[in-house]
Amino acid sequence: MVDQTVLIVGVASFQGFHLARRLLQEGFDVVGIDDEGRHKTRIAKQRLYVLTHPQFQLIRTTLANKTVMRSILKRHEPRHIILCSTRTVDDPLERYELMKRYIALHTTRVPLESFITFDLPVKEVSEEDPPAIHLFTEDVFGPWDDSSTLVSKAIVAVDRGVRLSGYYATDIINVSYIDDVVESVVRLLRLVQTGLSPVGYFQIPASDYVTVQTLLSDIGHILNKSAKTSLPMRTSVLRQSNIPTLNTLVGFSPSTSLFEGLEQVVDWYISYKNMMKEGIK
């Protein structure tokens, strides 16, 4: 896996950040594209500072900057491109369309082994589109997430002793720990490097299925605090997708339980909260 460059667009996003860290450990050269515009959250900016590595290069730009993007592709000649979703982008499909145009120009010079999109609402592709692997996840959680996701909201609510609003106790969530998601992608890249070229839509399956009430109770147990679990009730069903799962392709199924993953996230949350309270040194 050495001597190959991966271009991660949206490297400051939660998933892009964790993918970059793991790929660097695997020996890849990683070029991360992101900006620090006014829409970037504080934690997204801090993720970029954590990504310090001799084989990592951050380029602060946007996909709309054609001159810079063409220069990046020409100079670094990435063999893999991963386009991550970001919660601050108004039109994720516009980013996808822009990336397709750059790839069309790039592949006339250097063959691209894989083009992966992550949680983009891509539903249809045309014959003119470059071969791509469209990955979809559900409720992914882990360290360095921001406060907009359900698990993060639940941790903050229990820690502050307030009731989680906007959810029902009986709602079923399909959770996946971020390390399992990243492992799935790494195995996918290894598969591509063997010469196989899967294309199409794939779901990274959830590792656990729990109710919101269970989520709150587990967080309370780990934090040693009383969780307010008396939320309204309703009949809920398990969400299921008809998209093929990636585990049948890569031979790996996410297996980290909610409680096991929460222990890691809560440890990080406490450390991060203390760091922000004391100031970054």
N, C-alpha and C positions, 0 to 999 in steps of 0.2 A: 504494500500500500504506500510505500515511500515513493517520492519523486512524482507525485501527482498533485495537481492543484485543484482545490474545490473552491468555487465562488459561492458565497452565501449572501444572498440579497435579503436584507432585513436582519443583520447579524445581532442587532441590539434587542431584537424581540426575545421573548422568553425561550421559545424553541430554538431560534437561531443561535442564541448564546450558548445553550447547552450542546447543541450540535457542534459548534465550533470548538468548544473545550474538548469534547471527546475525540473529534477528528484530529486535533493537534496531538493528542496522546497516541493516536494510532499511526502517526508519522506523516500525515498529509501536510502539505502547505495549504494554508487557508487564507483567502482574501475575503474580507468582510466589507460589504457595502452598507452604509447607513449614514444618516445625517444626525445632527444634534439641533434640529430646528425647534421652533417654539412648541411644537406638538409633542416633543419627547418628554416622557415622564422622568422624574429624578432617578428612579431605579433603572430605567433603560440606559440613561447616561452612565450610571455607575457600573452596569454590566460591561460597558465598553472598556472601562479602566481595569476591570478584572481580567480581560482578555489580553494579557501581556505575555507574549511568547516569541521566541526568535523566528518561528515559522508562520507568524500571523501578521498580516498587514491590514490595517483599517483604512478605508478610503471613504471620507465623508462626502457623499454626493447623493443624488437621487437618480432614478432611472430616466427622468426627463432630460437629464443633461447628456445629450447625444455625444458630444465631443469627448467627455470624460469616459463614458461607458465604452465607446469604441476603442479608446486608448487602453482601458483596462483589459479588454478582451485580447487586444493585439499584443500587449506587453506580457501578460501573465499566462495566456493560453490555457485557461482552465479546462480540465477534462470532465468535470462534473459541475453542474450549476444547480443550486437549491434556492428556490424562491419561497420565502416564508411569508406568512400572513402577518400583518401588524395591526394592532387595535386602533392605531391613530390615522390610518389611511382611509380616505373617504371612498375611493373606488379601487378595490383590489384587482378587479378584472382589467382595469386600465394598465396596471403594472404588469399583468400577465401578457397583454398585447404588446407592450413595449419590449418586454424581454424576448418574446418570440421574434421580433424584428431583428434584435441584436444577434440572436442565435443564428438566424438565417444568414447573416453576414459573416459571423464567426466561423461557421462550419464549412465555409468555402475554403478556409485556410487550415484549420485544425479540426479533426474529427472530435465530436463531443460524445463521450461515452454514456452520459445520463443527464437528463433534465428532469428535476424533481420539483413539484409544487407541493406546498404544505398548507393544508386547510384553506385553500382558495376556492371560491364557489364556482369552479369550472365544471360545467355540466355537459357541454358539447364541444367537440373538436372537429375541425375540417381536415380534408386530405392535405391541405397546404401547411398545416401546423407541424412543427417539429415533433418527433416521437417523444413522448413525455410520460412520466409516472406521476399520477396525481394521488397524493396521500391525504387521508382524512383521519382525524382523531376526534375524541369526545371530550370528557372533562379531564384534561391533563393537569397534573399538579406537581409541585416540587419546589426546592429552594430557588430564590431569586425571582419568584413570580411577583406580579404587582397585586394590588388590592382589588382588582376588578373581577376576579374569578370567584366562583362559589366557595371553593376550599379556603381561599385567602380571606374572603369575607367572613366565613365561619370562624376561622382562627382569631381574627380581630374581635369579632362579637363575643366569643367566649372569654378572651383575654380581658376585655373591657367590662364584662358582666352585663352585656345588653342582649336583647333578643334579636335574632337574625330576621330581617324583614324581607318580604317579597318571595318567600318560599313556603312550602307545605311540609309538614313533618314526614308525610308518607311519600313524598316525591322520590323516585328512584334515580340515582345518578350512576353513570357508567364511568368509573374513574380509572385513569392510567397514570402511573408514576413516570415522571419525565425520563428517568434513566432507562426504563423499559422501551419507551418510544425511541430514544436515541439508539439503543441497541438494535432495534428493528431496522433503523435506517443504515447503520453501519453494516449490518449483515446484507442489506440490499446492495450497498456499494460493493461489497466483496463478491456478491453474486454477479454483478455487472462486470467486474474485473475478470471473471472467468470466461467472459465472452457471451454470456446470456444477456438479452436485451428485452426485459419485460416492459410492456407499455400498457397504459390504461389506468383504471381507477382501482384503488386498494384502500381498505380500511385497516388501520392499526387497532386491533381489538382491545377492549377494556380489560384490565386485569382484575377488576372487582366491581360488584354491583351492590350498592348499599342505599339505604334511605337517608334523607337529610337528618332525621332524628339520630340515626346511628353515627353519622358524621359528627354531629355536635357532641354526642356522648363520648366518643373516642377522643375528641380534642380536649374535652373537660377532664378526662382521665389522665391524659398526658400532661396537661398544664396543672393538674391537681386543683382545678377550679370547678365550681358548680355551673354547668351549662344550662341555659334556659331552653329547654327542649319542648316546651308547651306551645308548639306552633299549630296553626289550623290544619285540619285533616282533609284529605280528598282521595278519591279512588285514583290510583296511579298505575301505569303500566310500564313495563320494561321497554325502553327504546331499542329497536332492532333495525339494522340496516341491511339492505339487499346487495350492498357492494361487496365484492370478494375480499376476503381478509388476507393481509400480507403474510401472516404466519405460515400459511400453507406453502408459500413461495420461498421464504427464507429459513424455515425450520426453527423459528423462535416464537414463543407466545408470551406476552407480558404476564407476569405472575406475582408481582409485588402487591401484597395486600394493602388495603387502605390504611390499616393501623401501622404497619411497618413503614409505609411511606410517610405517614403523618409524623412519626417520631423524628424522622430526618428533617422534615419541613419545620416543625415546631422548634427544634434545636437551632436551625438557621434563623428563624423568626426572632427568637429571643436574643441571639447574638447580634442580629442586624438592628433590632430595636435599641439595644444598649449602645451599639456603635453610633447610631444616629443621635441618641440622647447625649452622649459624651462628645460627639463631634469626631469626624474622621481625622485620624492622626497620620 
